[in-house]
Amino acid sequence: MDQWQERKRPVCLERRFEFDGYSSTRDFLDKLGEHSESTQRFPDISFGSTYVNITIRPEDDNPDAQLNEADRAFAAQIDALLG
């Protein structure tokens, strides 16, 4: 979790994952897609051939929503996909 950046405006967690090549990037994206489908939690994703940027926003759509332990746990689950 130490590589995730917590932002206040907008409230979110952000992290950039770097890879050696497109194949590794694609493998990670496939794992992330499967995990998102199984948890029904879908982060914002942008990517290039050797990187993936992920933004996790609070599950609650309330404008005053804050990050909670479930959001941080989801980030930790994403980190575990690297292993």
Contact map, one row per residue, 1 for C-alpha under 8 A:
11110000000000000000000000000000000000000000000000000000000000000000000100110010000
11111000000000000000000000000000000000000000000000000000000000000000000000000000000
11111000000000100000000000000000000000000000000000000000000000000000000000000000000
11111100000011100000000000000000000000000000000000000000000000000000000000100000000
01111110000011100000000000000000000000000000000000000000000000000000000000000000000
00011111001111000000000000000000000000000000000000000000000000000000000000000000000
00001111111111000000000000000000000000000000000000000000000000000000000000000000000
00000111111100000000000000000000000000000000000000000000000000000000000000000000000
00000011111100000000000000000000000000000000000000000000000000000000000000000000000
00000011111100000000000000000000000000000000000000000000000000000000000000000000000
00000111111110000000000000000000000000000000000000000000110000001110000000000000000
00000111111111000000000000000000000000000000000000000011110000000010000000000000000
00011110001111100000000000000000000000000000000000000011100000000000000000100000000
00011110000111110000000000000000000000000000000000001111000000000000000000000000000
00111000000011111000000000000000000000000000000000001110000000000000000000000000000
00000000000001111100000000000000000000000000000000111100000000000000000000000000000
00000000000000111110000000000000000000000000000000111000000000000000000000000000000
00000000000000011111000010000000000000000000000001110000000000000000000000000000000
00000000000000001111110110000000000000000000000001100000000000000000000000000000000
00000000000000000111110110000000000000000000000001000000000000000000000000000000000
00000000000000000011111110000000000000000000000011000000000000000000000000000000000
00000000000000000011111111000000000000000000000011000000000000000000000000000000000
00000000000000000000111111100000000000000000000000000000000000000000000000000000000
00000000000000000011111111110000000000000000000001000000000000000000000000000000000
00000000000000000111111111111000000000000000000011110000000000000000000000000000000
00000000000000000000011111111100000000000000000000000000000000000000000000000000000
00000000000000000000001111111110000000000000000000000000000000000000000000000000000
00000000000000000000000111111111000000000000000000000000000000000000000000000000110
00000000000000000000000011111111100000000000000000010000000000000000000000000000000
00000000000000000000000001111111110000000000000000000000000000000000000000000000000
00000000000000000000000000111111111000000000000000000000000000000000000000000000100
00000000000000000000000000011111111100000000000000000000000000000000000000000100100
00000000000000000000000000001111111110000000000000000000000000000000000000000000000
00000000000000000000000000000111111111000000000000000000000000000000000000000000000
00000000000000000000000000000011111111100000000000000000000000000000000000000000000
00000000000000000000000000000001111111111110000000000000000000000000000000000000000
00000000000000000000000000000000111111111100000000000000000000000000000000000000000
00000000000000000000000000000000011111110000000000000000000000000000000000000000000
00000000000000000000000000000000001111111000000000000000000000000000000000000000000
00000000000000000000000000000000000111111100000000000000000000000000000000000000000
00000000000000000000000000000000000110111110000000000000000000000000000000000000000
00000000000000000000000000000000000110011111000000000000000000000000000000000000000
00000000000000000000000000000000000100001111100000000111100000000000000000000000000
00000000000000000000000000000000000000000111110000000111000000000000000000000000000
00000000000000000000000000000000000000000011111000011110000000000000000000000000000
00000000000000000000000000000000000000000001111100011100000000000000000000000000000
00000000000000000000000000000000000000000000111111111000000000000000000000000000000
00000000000000000000000000000000000000000000011111110000000000000000000000000000000
00000000000000000000110010000000000000000000001111100000000000000000000000000000000
00000000000000000111110110000000000000000000001111110000000000000000000000000000000
00000000000000011110000010000000000000000000001111111000000000000000000000000000000
00000000000000011100000010001000000000000000111101111100000000000000000000000000000
00000000000001111000000000000000000000000000111000111110000000000000000000000000000
00000000000001110000000000000000000000000011110000011111000000000000000000000000000
00000000000111100000000000000000000000000011100000001111100000000000000000000000000
00000000000111000000000000000000000000000011000000000111110000000000001000100000000
00000000001110000000000000000000000000000010000000000011111000000010001000000000000
00000000001100000000000000000000000000000000000000000001111110001111001000000000000
00000000000000000000000000000000000000000000000000000000111110000000001000000000000
00000000000000000000000000000000000000000000000000000000011111001000000000000000000
00000000000000000000000000000000000000000000000000000000011111101000000000000000000
00000000000000000000000000000000000000000000000000000000000111111000000000000000000
00000000000000000000000000000000000000000000000000000000000011111000000000000000000
00000000000000000000000000000000000000000000000000000000000001111100000000000000000
00000000001000000000000000000000000000000000000000000000010111111110000000000000000
00000000001000000000000000000000000000000000000000000000010000011111000000000000000
00000000001100000000000000000000000000000000000000000000110000001111101100000000000
00000000000000000000000000000000000000000000000000000000010000000111111100000000000
00000000000000000000000000000000000000000000000000000000000000000011111110000000000
00000000000000000000000000000000000000000000000000000000000000000001111111000000000
00000000000000000000000000000000000000000000000000000001111000000011111111100000000
10000000000000000000000000000000000000000000000000000000000000000011111111110000000
00000000000000000000000000000000000000000000000000000000000000000000111111111000000
00000000000000000000000000000000000000000000000000000000000000000000011111111100000
10010000000010000000000000000000000000000000000000000001000000000000001111111110000
10000000000000000000000000000000000000000000000000000000000000000000000111111111000
00000000000000000000000000000000000000000000000000000000000000000000000011111111100
00000000000000000000000000000001000000000000000000000000000000000000000001111111110
10000000000000000000000000000000000000000000000000000000000000000000000000111111111
00000000000000000000000000000000000000000000000000000000000000000000000000011111111
00000000000000000000000000010011000000000000000000000000000000000000000000001111111
00000000000000000000000000010000000000000000000000000000000000000000000000000111111
00000000000000000000000000000000000000000000000000000000000000000000000000000011111
